[in-house]
Amino acid sequence: MSDLPTVIVTEGSDPTPLAWLRERARVVEAKPDSPEFDAALPEAVGMVVRTYTRVNADMLARCPRLKVVGRGGVGLENIDVPACRARGVEVVFTPDANTLAVGDFVIGYALQLLRPWAFFRDKVYDPKEFKRIRDTQRGVQLNELTIGILGMGRVGRRVGRIAANGFGMRVTYNDLIDVRDKLDFPAEPVDKKTLFSEADIVSLHVDMKAGNEKLVGESLLSLMKPTAILINTSRGEVLDDAALADALRHKRIAGAAIDVFDPEPPKADYPLLGLDNVLLTPHMAARTRTAIENMSWVVRDVVEVLQGRAPRYPAPG
């Protein structure tokens, strides 16, 4: 039997961090509630999870030797941090891992919604149609617009920095805390009503703190300009999809781009299906090679805890 500590990896890992972990632990790759997972729980001292593994009191009761849970990612909604801490289990995560990837994705979303690309692939437009498109289709430039950022955390700041410094946009934001000392670009703090009523692009970057479920619903959406768009790469739970679908169908806002859902994946009756002015992607904002590897390096802090050292990124709370 190996003398190495047992660490369960529930949702895969980038190969390089996983190989590094295998040199320092007995790694069991197993999905939650699989026979392999259940068999490894009594011996597990570490666990590495991503988005869909739920670490709660019931699971913790099944792994009495557990010392650390590593979340490869930013959000901690799937981990009951207080329950972990009550049992002496440290929680670590990777708050900086996907900041750049998600920020880039948001700007890409905005450009796709605000510019008429008129792509062609299998055949060329005939000359008359080619000219008609060029003569009639018009977009807007980002420097002409205001972006309103709801939640000025790491990703929100990345989006704001690109928008202000890269495109010359006006940036407004709303956050529960004063983040002015963290900003290295021009941005104006405003209340939620001002943000939604003045922004040409509303980008959501809030987590699932208590009270944030359906935070963005009919009352805030009704304030938006008919030419404005909404982007959600944060959490599906913070947005009322039905209210957004109604606003889009009645042309009260111009478009939306959604990368996160509640539930995830969305069901067949998801209300935003079939709309021409909506972009839907399967939780892809953080899926770059670099970001995935960065998230997988949560194993460094897992090993730090197992070896009795303080982790670099303990979960807050």
Buried (B, 14 or more C-beta within 10 A) or exposed (E): EEEBBBBBBBBBBBEEBBEBBBEBBBBBBBBBEEEEBEEBBEBBBBBBBBBEBEBEEEBBEEBEEBBBBBBBBBBBBBBBBEBBBEBEBBBBBBBEBBBBBBBBBBBEBBEEBBBEEEEEEEEEEEEEEEEEEEEEEEEEEBEEBBBBBBBBBBBBBBBBBBBBEEBEBBBBBBBEEEBEEEBEBEBEBBEBEBBBBBBBBBBBBBBBEEEBBBBBBBEBBEBBBEEBBBBBBBBBBBBBBBBBBBBBEEEBBBBBBBBBBBEEEBEEEBBBEEBEBBBBBEBEBBBBEEBBBBBBBBBBBBBBBBEEEEBEBBBEE
